[in-house]
């Protein structure tokens, strides 16, 4: 190294030139050993006790908040809230199952099993999960398109529909939907995809749910008038249904129409009184449950079905079901619908959760909510449940009646619905009138129709959001709910690009 050539720098200082070989002699290189694939896997799987504990607490939040639960301050409010919501959950579960194209008892199952799973995994203290109109009408579009009544017509005159076989296939489809929706939501939650809700803006969700309410309303008109007609699910199906309904308006069953009008007036009046005297009532008057009981009693005493042709729900098996696997062969036919339901169900749930969290000063974990609702759907699929979401009306009721935590959920529907499913005799469902269930569905759409008032607010505050609202509404009305959602999301993304260029 003493023979190294010497050069002179610009400042006149001697400078030795070192080759790579000489540098290796001066400072030998350290050999870096790359870990094997097995070593990498072991390092990734290594978990300390504290890390495992935090992981468990993050994915099962009930283990974190339940030991700290202030029973003295919150127990009474949670109990009253749970009972109040449970009373409302019962008739809504029956009615919304009909909206999904399923026998009403499956709405009770859906309000029973998934609710308990959400209690264990959810982070929102005020939302009520279970059956919800928007999700149910999306499910109904699947069950009625893949298992239409026309495929089960029997008899020489082609007038008899094998409802047993039809309903069995529809239940299988609903189970497969819940299974696939749950998998989508769990997968998206595990990869931290909860931020996707940022692209589902409030105007988009408002326009979509308002258009969905129109779909729900139109789908129930045939039950209000007592007109038998099939349901279409392709684009422009809403127009088809309205035209076909009015073309058969002369076939209206007068007894069914009178029943629907009386039930609607009573429901609207009692709900108005509940709101007006809410501060003086410990719990709201359970008018929907009372109406179910009274109408069933009148149906039995007068014989509304036999004498006046007012249609009832029909023969329904009761009792809790043993777990069973969904029919996996159906999955390939419902992938697109499942993803749409997964996104809509999550968007409604997290939106409601964030509203109540902001109001009461706590934080909702968007990714954990995605996992919680996903596991609820996944587990529910093995117990003949259909996909769930948070309910706007029941969540508002849960908060207004003093609910403070997720502990109101076990008090919610489990005791009531469990007793009903186990103890209700089969013959009682034979007397349950379809017109009453349809009336309950339609009257409970009032909150979603109120969203039309947001159009005026958006006109004054943000024209781009106003355009999103109307594009979403019109696309969902004309193109049906799944295609309408896709068009709405794409248009919303385009507006984001437009805003960044302004």
C-alpha positions in Angstrom: 0.0 0.0 0.0 3.1 2.2 0.4 3.4 2.0 -3.4 0.1 3.5 -4.0 0.2 6.3 -6.6 0.0 9.8 -5.2 -1.7 12.7 -6.8 -2.0 16.3 -5.8 -5.4 17.9 -5.1 -6.5 21.3 -6.4 -5.3 22.8 -3.1 -1.8 21.3 -3.5 -2.3 18.5 -0.9 -1.0 15.0 -1.5 -3.9 12.5 -2.2 -3.5 8.7 -2.5 -5.6 6.7 -5.0 -7.0 3.5 -3.5 -8.3 0.7 -5.7 -11.1 -1.6 -4.7 -8.7 -4.4 -4.0 -6.7 -2.2 -1.7 -9.8 -1.0 0.0 -10.8 -4.6 0.8 -7.4 -5.1 2.5 -7.8 -1.9 4.6 -11.4 -2.6 5.6 -12.7 -6.1 4.8 -16.3 -6.3 3.8 -18.8 -7.9 6.2 -20.8 -10.8 4.7 -24.5 -10.2 5.0 -26.4 -13.5 5.4 -30.0 -13.3 4.0 -32.5 -15.1 6.3 -34.3 -18.1 4.8 -38.0 -18.0 4.1 -38.6 -20.2 7.1 -36.7 -17.7 9.3 -38.7 -14.8 7.9 -42.0 -16.6 8.6 -40.9 -17.4 12.2 -40.0 -13.7 12.8 -43.3 -12.6 11.4 -45.2 -15.1 13.6 -43.3 -14.3 16.7 -45.5 -12.5 19.2 -44.9 -11.4 22.8 -47.5 -11.8 25.5 -48.3 -8.0 25.5 -48.6 -7.9 21.7 -51.0 -10.9 21.8 -53.0 -9.3 24.5 -53.3 -6.0 22.6 -54.2 -7.9 19.4 -57.0 -9.8 21.2 -58.4 -6.6 22.8 -58.4 -4.8 19.5 -60.3 -7.5 17.7 -62.6 -8.4 20.6 -63.4 -4.9 22.1 -65.9 -6.3 24.6 -62.9 -7.6 26.6 -61.6 -4.1 26.9 -64.8 -2.1 27.8 -66.9 -4.7 29.7 -64.6 -5.0 32.8 -64.7 -1.2 33.1 -68.5 -1.0 32.6 -70.1 1.5 35.0 -73.1 -0.7 35.9 -74.5 1.7 38.5 -74.7 4.6 36.1 -75.5 2.8 32.8 -77.3 -0.5 33.5 -80.8 1.0 33.9 -80.5 3.0 30.7 -79.1 0.1 28.7 -81.9 -2.2 30.0 -84.7 0.2 29.1 -83.1 1.0 25.7 -82.6 -2.7 24.9 -86.2 -3.6 25.7 -87.6 -0.6 23.7 -85.5 -1.6 20.7 -86.4 -5.2 21.1 -90.1 -4.4 20.9 -89.6 -2.5 17.7 -87.2 -5.1 16.3 -89.8 -7.9 16.4 -92.3 -6.5 13.9 -89.6 -5.0 11.8 -87.8 -8.3 11.6 -90.9 -10.0 10.4 -91.7 -7.3 7.9 -88.2 -6.8 6.5 -87.8 -10.5 5.8 -90.9 -10.2 3.6 -89.1 -7.4 1.9 -86.1 -9.7 1.3 -88.4 -12.2 -0.4 -88.2 -14.6 2.5 -90.6 -16.1 5.1 -91.0 -13.7 8.1 -89.5 -16.0 10.6 -86.1 -15.7 9.0 -86.1 -12.0 10.0 -86.3 -13.2 13.6 -83.3 -15.4 13.2 -81.4 -12.5 11.6 -82.3 -10.3 14.6 -81.1 -13.0 17.0 -77.7 -14.5 16.1 -75.7 -11.7 14.4 -76.7 -9.1 17.1 -74.9 -11.1 19.7 -71.7 -11.3 17.6 -71.7 -7.6 17.0 -72.0 -7.1 20.8 -68.7 -8.9 21.2 -66.8 -7.2 18.3 -68.4 -3.8 17.6 -67.0 -0.4 18.7 -70.2 1.7 18.4 -72.1 2.1 21.6 -75.4 3.3 20.1 -76.2 1.6 16.8 -78.7 -1.2 16.5 -77.8 -3.8 14.0 -80.1 -6.3 12.4 -82.6 -6.1 9.5 -82.7 -2.9 7.5 -84.9 -1.9 4.6 -82.3 -0.8 2.1 -80.2 -4.0 2.5 -83.3 -6.2 2.5 -84.6 -4.8 -0.8 -81.1 -5.5 -2.2 -81.4 -9.1 -1.0 -84.9 -9.3 -2.4 -83.7 -8.3 -5.8 -81.3 -11.3 -5.7 -83.8 -13.8 -4.3 -86.6 -12.8 -6.7 -84.3 -12.8 -9.8 -82.6 -16.1 -9.1 -85.7 -17.8 -7.6 -88.7 -16.2 -9.3 -92.2 -17.5 -8.5 -92.7 -18.3 -12.2 -90.1 -21.1 -11.9 -92.3 -22.9 -9.4 -95.7 -22.8 -11.0 -97.5 -26.2 -10.9 -100.9 -27.6 -11.8 -102.8 -28.1 -15.0 -103.9 -24.4 -15.2 -100.5 -23.1 -14.1 -102.1 -21.3 -11.1 -100.5 -23.0 -8.2 -97.0 -21.9 -7.0 -94.9 -24.3 -4.9 -94.0 -21.8 -2.3 -92.3 -24.4 -0.1 -89.7 -25.2 -2.8 -89.4 -21.5 -3.8 -88.8 -20.3 -0.3 -86.3 -23.1 0.4 -84.2 -21.9 -2.6 -84.5 -18.3 -1.5 -83.3 -19.1 2.0 -80.3 -20.9 0.5 -79.6 -17.8 -1.6 -79.9 -15.5 1.5 -77.5 -17.7 3.4 -75.0 -17.7 0.6 -75.3 -13.9 0.4 -74.6 -13.6 4.1 -71.6 -15.9 3.8 -70.1 -14.1 0.9 -70.9 -10.6 2.3 -69.3 -11.5 5.5 -66.1 -12.8 3.8 -65.9 -9.6 1.7 -66.2 -7.4 4.8 -63.8 -9.4 7.0 -61.2 -9.4 4.2 -61.5 -5.7 3.6 -61.3 -5.1 7.3 -58.1 -7.2 7.8 -56.3 -5.3 5.0 -57.3 -2.0 6.7 -59.7 -1.0 3.9 -62.1 0.9 6.1 -61.0 4.2 4.5 -63.1 3.2 1.4 -66.0 4.9 3.1 -64.3 8.2 2.4 -65.3 7.8 -1.2 -68.9 7.2 -0.3 -69.7 10.8 0.6 -72.8 11.8 2.6 -74.6 13.1 -0.5 -74.0 9.7 -2.2 -75.3 7.7 0.8 -78.3 10.1 1.2 -79.2 9.9 -2.5 -78.8 6.2 -2.6 -80.9 5.4 0.5 -83.6 7.8 -0.6 -83.8 6.1 -4.0 -83.8 2.7 -2.2 -86.7 3.9 -0.1 -88.6 4.5 -3.4 -87.8 0.9 -4.5 -89.0 -0.4 -1.1 -92.3 1.6 -1.3 -93.1 0.5 -4.9 -92.3 -3.2 -4.0 -94.8 -3.1 -1.2 -97.7 -1.5 -3.1 -98.9 -4.9 -4.4 -99.5 -6.0 -0.7 -101.4 -2.8 0.1 -103.8 -3.3 -2.8 -103.9 -7.1 -2.6 -102.8 -7.5 -6.2 -100.8 -10.6 -7.2 -97.9 -9.8 -9.6 -94.3 -10.8 -10.2 -91.4 -8.6 -9.4 -88.7 -7.6 -11.9 -85.1 -6.8 -10.9 -83.4 -5.6 -14.1 -82.9 -1.9 -15.1 -86.1 0.1 -15.4 -87.8 -2.5 -13.2 -89.3 0.3 -11.1 -91.2 1.7 -14.1 -92.3 -1.8 -15.1 -93.7 -2.5 -11.7 -95.6 0.8 -11.5 -97.1 0.3 -15.0 -98.1 -3.3 -14.3 -99.6 -2.4 -10.9 -101.9 0.3 -12.4 -102.8 -2.0 -15.3 -104.2 -4.4 -12.7 -105.7 -1.8 -10.4 -109.2 -3.2 -11.0 -108.1 -6.5 -9.3 -107.6 -4.6 -6.0 -108.9 -6.6 -3.0 -111.1 -4.0 -1.2 -110.7 -5.8 2.1 -106.9 -5.6 1.9 -107.0 -1.9 0.8 -109.2 -0.9 3.7 -107.0 -2.9 6.1 -103.9 -1.1 4.7 -105.5 2.4 5.0 -106.7 1.9 8.6 -103.3 0.4 9.6 -101.4 3.3 7.9 -103.5 6.0 9.6 -103.1 4.3 13.0 -99.4 3.8 12.7 -98.7 7.4 11.6 -100.9 8.9 14.3 -99.3 6.8 17.1 -95.8 7.5 15.9 -96.7 11.2 15.9 -97.9 10.9 19.5 -94.8 9.0 20.5 -92.6 11.8 19.2 -94.8 14.6 20.7 -94.8 13.0 24.2 -91.4 11.4 24.1 -90.2 13.3 27.1 -93.2 12.0 29.2 -93.0 8.4 28.2 -90.5 6.0 29.8 -90.5 4.0 26.6 -92.4 4.6 23.3 -95.8 2.9 22.8 -95.0 -0.3 20.9 -97.7 0.4 18.3 -96.2 -1.9 15.7 -96.2 -4.9 18.1 -99.7 -4.0 19.3 -100.9 -3.8 15.7 -99.5 -7.2 14.9 -101.2 -8.7 17.9 -104.6 -6.9 17.3 -104.7 -7.6 13.6 -103.8 -11.3 14.1 -106.6 -11.5 16.7 -109.1 -9.9 14.3 -107.9 -12.2 11.5 -108.6 -15.2 13.7 -112.0 -14.0 15.0 -113.5 -12.7 11.8 -111.7 -15.0 9.3 -110.3 -12.2 7.1 -108.5 -14.7 4.9 -111.4 -17.1 4.3 -114.2 -14.5 4.0 -112.6 -11.5 2.4 -109.5 -13.0 0.7 -107.0 -10.9 2.6 -103.7 -12.7 2.2 -101.8 -13.9 5.2 -98.2 -14.9 5.6 -98.8 -18.6 5.4 -97.4 -21.7 7.1 -94.0 -21.0 8.6 -91.8 -23.4 10.6 -90.8 -22.0 14.0 -88.1 -22.9 16.6 -84.4 -22.3 16.6 -82.4 -23.9 13.8 -79.3 -26.1 14.0 -76.3 -24.7 12.2 -75.9 -25.7 8.6 -73.5 -24.9 5.7 -74.6 -22.6 2.9 -74.9 -23.9 -0.6 -71.5 -23.0 -2.0 -72.6 -23.8 -5.5 -74.7 -20.6 -5.4 -71.7 -18.3 -4.7 -70.6 -17.8 -8.3 -74.1 -16.4 -9.2 -74.1 -13.7 -6.4 -70.5 -12.3 -6.3 -71.4 -8.9 -7.7 -74.5 -8.5 -5.6 -72.6 -9.7 -2.4 -69.9 -7.0 -2.9 -72.5 -4.3 -3.4 -74.4 -5.4 -0.3 -71.2 -5.6 1.7 -70.3 -2.0 0.7 -73.7 -0.5 1.3 -74.2 -2.3 4.6 -70.9 -1.2 5.9 -71.3 2.4 4.7 -74.7 2.8 6.5 -73.3 1.2 9.6 -70.1 3.3 9.9 -72.0 6.5 8.9 -74.5 6.0 11.8 -71.7 4.9 14.1 -69.7 8.1 13.5 -72.7 10.3 13.9 -73.4 8.9 17.4 -69.7 8.8 18.3 -69.2 12.4 17.5 -72.3 13.4 19.5 -71.2 11.4 22.6 -67.5 12.0 22.5 -65.9 8.6 21.7 -64.2 7.0 18.7 -65.4 4.4 16.3 -62.8 2.2 14.6 -63.8 2.0 11.0 -61.7 -1.1 10.2 -62.9 -3.0 13.4 -66.5 -2.1 12.4 -65.9 -3.7 9.0 -64.7 -6.8 10.7 -67.5 -6.8 13.3 -70.3 -6.5 10.8 -68.5 -9.1 8.6 -68.1 -11.7 11.3 -71.7 -11.1 12.3 -72.8 -11.9 8.7 -70.4 -14.8 8.3 -71.6 -16.5 11.5 -75.2 -15.7 10.8 -75.0 -17.4 7.4 -74.7 -20.8 9.2 -78.0 -20.1 11.1 -80.2 -19.2 8.1 -79.7 -15.5 8.5 -79.5 -12.9 5.7 -77.1 -9.9 5.6 -77.5 -7.3 8.3 -76.7 -3.6 8.7 -77.4 -0.8 11.2 -80.9 0.5 11.3 -81.5 4.3 11.3 -84.8 4.2 13.2 -83.8 1.6 15.8 -80.4 3.3 16.4 -82.1 6.6 17.0 -84.5 4.9 19.4 -81.7 3.2 21.2 -79.9 6.5 21.9 -83.1 8.4 22.8 -84.2 5.9 25.3 -81.0 6.0 27.3 -78.7 3.5 25.7 -75.1 4.0 26.7 -73.2 1.0 25.5 -73.2 -2.2 23.5 -74.7 -4.0 26.6 -78.1 -2.8 25.4 -77.8 -5.2 22.5 -78.2 -8.5 24.5 -81.3 -6.9 26.1 -82.3 -5.8 22.6 -83.9 -8.5 20.6 -82.5 -11.7 22.0 -84.9 -12.3 24.8 -88.0 -11.3 22.9 -87.2 -12.9 19.6 -85.8 -16.0 21.3 -89.1 -16.5 23.1 -91.1 -15.8 20.0 -89.2 -18.2 17.8 -89.3 -20.9 20.4 -92.8 -20.4 21.8 -94.9 -19.1 19.0 -97.2 -21.8 17.6 -97.0 -22.3 13.8 -100.7 -21.6 13.3 -100.3 -18.0 14.5 -98.2 -17.1 11.5 -101.1 -18.4 9.3 -103.1 -15.5 10.5 -100.5 -12.8 10.2 -101.6 -10.4 7.4 -99.2 -9.4 4.6 -100.8 -6.0 4.4 -100.0 -5.2 8.0 -96.3 -6.1 7.5 -96.2 -4.0 4.3 -97.7 -1.0 6.2 -95.1 -1.3 8.9 -92.4 -1.3 6.2 -93.8 1.8 4.4 -94.4 3.9 7.5 -90.9 3.3 8.7 -89.5 4.8 5.5 -90.5 8.3 6.7 -87.0 9.0 8.0 -85.4 8.1 4.6 -87.9 10.2 2.6 -87.1 13.2 4.9 -83.7 13.2 3.2 -85.3 15.0 0.2 -84.9 18.1 2.4 -81.2 17.9 2.0 -81.5 18.9 -1.7 -82.3 22.5 -0.7 -79.4 22.6 1.7 -77.0 21.3 -0.9 -78.3 23.8 -3.4 -77.3 26.6 -1.1 -74.0 25.2 0.1 -72.4 22.9 -2.5 -73.5 22.5 -6.1 -71.1 19.6 -6.7 -72.5 17.6 -3.8 -76.0 18.4 -5.1 -75.1 16.9 -8.5 -73.8 13.8 -6.7 -77.1 13.4 -4.8 -79.2 13.7 -8.0 -77.0 11.5 -10.1 -77.0 8.8 -7.4 -80.8 9.1 -6.9 -81.7 9.0 -10.6 -79.2 6.2 -11.4 -80.5 4.0 -8.6 -84.1 4.6 -9.6 -83.6 3.8 -13.3 -80.8 1.2 -13.3 -81.7 -0.7 -10.1 -79.7 -0.7 -6.9 -76.6 -2.7 -7.8 -75.8 -0.9 -11.1 -77.0 2.4 -9.6 -74.4 2.1 -6.8 -71.6 1.4 -9.2 -72.5 4.4 -11.4 -72.8 6.6 -8.3 -69.3 5.6 -7.0 -67.7 6.1 -10.3 -69.3 9.5 -10.7 -68.3 10.5 -7.1 -64.7 9.6 -7.9 -64.8 11.7 -11.0 -66.0 14.7 -9.0 -63.0 14.2 -6.7 -60.7 14.6 -9.7 -62.7 17.6 -10.8 -62.3 19.3 -7.4 -58.6 18.7 -7.3 -58.3 20.5 -10.7 -60.2 23.5 -9.6 
